[in-house]
Amino acid sequence: MYSATAWGGKTTFTRAALNCHDAPRRTFEEIRAGYAGHWDLCELASVTDRRSDDDTLLHVAAFLGVERDVRDLLALGAVVDGKGDLGHTPLHYAAMRGHLDVVSAPLAAGANLYFRTSLAKLLQIALRGPAIRRL
């Protein structure tokens, strides 16, 4: 689906960038520029625009585990419980990929813990995630 190394093994996401809680908020255009390798994301004009699979930039950032992007997109007005591909929300993507640090941002923004996808409840998705399997 998404890969942080989709651009020839290189990535613009670093641990330093992920841990910058005190960094100033960025514009949508600045955040989107970090996803230049995803041609379909470059066409999005706002935080509410969707790709052909119904995912927004917030969905992709949550899936990849880019905490700073998730926080900044939510601050810019991204829809925290917006349904994307298969009815998944950004919280679902973060939970199923085991990005526990990212999960806190949608929850703090009021994400619904009981939101069902077409496949399962959030808890069922989280239990299948890599963070749980490592326990």
NUVO-334516 format. One record per residue (C-alpha): residue number from 1; x, y, z. Coordinates in steps of 0.05 Angstrom, whole numbers, plus 32768, in hexadecimal, padded with zeros to 4 digits. Last residue first. Example, Ala and Ser with C-alpha at 12.3 -4.5 7.8 and 13.67 -1.06 7.14 Angstrom:
<rs>
+-----+------+------+------+
: num :   xx :   yy :   zz :
+-----+------+------+------+
:   2 : 8111 : 7FEB : 808F :
:   1 : 80F6 : 7FA6 : 809C :
+-----+------+------+------+
</rs>
This chain:
<rs>
+-----+------+------+------+
: num :   xx :   yy :   zz :
+-----+------+------+------+
: 135 : 805B : 7F51 : 81CA :
: 134 : 8076 : 7F5B : 8183 :
: 133 : 8033 : 7F46 : 8165 :
: 132 : 8011 : 7F80 : 8188 :
: 131 : 803F : 7FB4 : 8168 :
: 130 : 8037 : 7F92 : 8124 :
: 129 : 7FEC : 7F9D : 8120 :
: 128 : 7FB8 : 7F65 : 8122 :
: 127 : 7FA1 : 7F7A : 8167 :
: 126 : 7F9B : 7FC2 : 814E :
: 125 : 7F6A : 7FAD : 8117 :
: 124 : 7F3E : 7F86 : 8148 :
: 123 : 7F3F : 7FC2 : 8178 :
: 122 : 7F2C : 7FF1 : 813F :
: 121 : 7EEE : 7FC8 : 812C :
: 120 : 7EEE : 7F9E : 80ED :
: 119 : 7EE8 : 7F97 : 80A3 :
: 118 : 7EBB : 7FCD : 8086 :
: 117 : 7ED8 : 7FFA : 80BA :
: 116 : 7EB9 : 8007 : 80FD :
: 115 : 7EC3 : 8046 : 8127 :
: 114 : 7EC5 : 8034 : 8170 :
: 113 : 7F03 : 805C : 8183 :
: 112 : 7EE7 : 809C : 8164 :
: 111 : 7F1E : 80CE : 8158 :
: 110 : 7F1A : 810C : 8184 :
: 109 : 7F58 : 8133 : 8170 :
: 108 : 7F7F : 8114 : 81AB :
: 107 : 7F6C : 80CF : 8190 :
: 106 : 7F84 : 80E3 : 814B :
: 105 : 7FC7 : 80F9 : 8167 :
: 104 : 7FD1 : 80C0 : 8199 :
: 103 : 7FD0 : 808A : 8163 :
: 102 : 8010 : 80A6 : 8144 :
: 101 : 803D : 8090 : 817E :
: 100 : 801C : 804A : 817B :
:  99 : 802F : 8041 : 8133 :
:  98 : 801F : 7FF6 : 8131 :
:  97 : 800A : 7FF4 : 80E8 :
:  96 : 7FC3 : 7FDF : 80FB :
:  95 : 7FBE : 8017 : 812E :
:  94 : 7FD8 : 804F : 8101 :
:  93 : 7FAB : 8039 : 80C8 :
:  92 : 7F6D : 8033 : 80F4 :
:  91 : 7F7A : 8078 : 8112 :
:  90 : 7F7F : 8096 : 80CC :
:  89 : 7F39 : 807A : 80BE :
:  88 : 7F2C : 803A : 8098 :
:  87 : 7EEC : 8032 : 8070 :
:  86 : 7F0B : 8002 : 803E :
:  85 : 7F35 : 803C : 8024 :
:  84 : 7F26 : 807C : 8048 :
:  83 : 7EF3 : 8090 : 807C :
:  82 : 7EFE : 80D3 : 809D :
:  81 : 7F01 : 80CE : 80E9 :
:  80 : 7F36 : 8104 : 80F5 :
:  79 : 7F20 : 8132 : 80BD :
:  78 : 7F5C : 815D : 80AC :
:  77 : 7F57 : 81A3 : 80C8 :
:  76 : 7F9D : 81C0 : 80C4 :
:  75 : 7FAC : 81A9 : 810C :
:  74 : 7F99 : 8163 : 80F6 :
:  73 : 7FCA : 8168 : 80BC :
:  72 : 8000 : 8181 : 80EB :
:  71 : 7FF7 : 8148 : 811D :
:  70 : 7FF5 : 8112 : 80E7 :
:  69 : 8032 : 8131 : 80C4 :
:  68 : 805A : 8132 : 8105 :
:  67 : 8047 : 80EA : 8114 :
:  66 : 805E : 80CC : 80D3 :
:  65 : 8048 : 8084 : 80DF :
:  64 : 8043 : 806F : 8096 :
:  63 : 7FF9 : 805D : 809D :
:  62 : 7FEB : 809C : 80C5 :
:  61 : 800D : 80C8 : 8090 :
:  60 : 7FE6 : 80A4 : 8059 :
:  59 : 7FA3 : 80AD : 807C :
:  58 : 7FB2 : 80F6 : 808A :
:  57 : 7FC3 : 8101 : 8040 :
:  56 : 7F7D : 80EB : 8031 :
:  55 : 7F65 : 80A5 : 801E :
:  54 : 7F26 : 809E : 7FF3 :
:  53 : 7F46 : 806A : 7FC4 :
:  52 : 7F47 : 809D : 7F8B :
:  51 : 7F6B : 80CE : 7FB7 :
:  50 : 7F47 : 80FD : 7FE6 :
:  49 : 7F48 : 8148 : 7FF3 :
:  48 : 7F38 : 815C : 803B :
:  47 : 7F7D : 8175 : 804E :
:  46 : 7F80 : 819F : 800F :
:  45 : 7F99 : 81A0 : 7FC7 :
:  44 : 7FA7 : 8157 : 7FBA :
:  43 : 7FCB : 814B : 7F77 :
:  42 : 800E : 813C : 7F98 :
:  41 : 7FEC : 8103 : 7FBE :
:  40 : 7FDF : 80DC : 7F7E :
:  39 : 8028 : 80E1 : 7F68 :
:  38 : 8041 : 80C0 : 7FA8 :
:  37 : 808C : 80CD : 7FA5 :
:  36 : 8082 : 8116 : 7FB6 :
:  35 : 8068 : 8103 : 7FFB :
:  34 : 8091 : 8135 : 8023 :
:  33 : 8075 : 816C : 7FF6 :
:  32 : 8030 : 815E : 8013 :
:  31 : 8047 : 8176 : 8058 :
:  30 : 8061 : 81B8 : 803C :
:  29 : 8023 : 81C2 : 8012 :
:  28 : 7FF5 : 81B5 : 804D :
:  27 : 8019 : 81EB : 8073 :
:  26 : 8048 : 81DB : 80AD :
:  25 : 803F : 81E2 : 80F7 :
:  24 : 807D : 81F9 : 811C :
:  23 : 80A9 : 81C3 : 813B :
:  22 : 809D : 81B4 : 8184 :
:  21 : 8086 : 816C : 817A :
:  20 : 80C2 : 815D : 814E :
:  19 : 80C9 : 8112 : 815A :
:  18 : 80B6 : 80FA : 8115 :
:  17 : 80E5 : 812A : 80F2 :
:  16 : 811F : 8111 : 811C :
:  15 : 810D : 80C9 : 810E :
:  14 : 8112 : 80D7 : 80C4 :
:  13 : 80DE : 80D8 : 808D :
:  12 : 80F6 : 80F0 : 8049 :
:  11 : 8103 : 80A9 : 8033 :
:  10 : 8132 : 8087 : 8004 :
:   9 : 812F : 803E : 7FEE :
:   8 : 8121 : 8050 : 7FA6 :
:   7 : 80E5 : 807C : 7FB6 :
:   6 : 80B4 : 804C : 7FD8 :
:   5 : 80DC : 804B : 8018 :
:   4 : 80A6 : 8068 : 8045 :
:   3 : 8077 : 8036 : 8026 :
:   2 : 802D : 8039 : 8019 :
:   1 : 8000 : 8000 : 8000 :
+-----+------+------+------+
</rs>
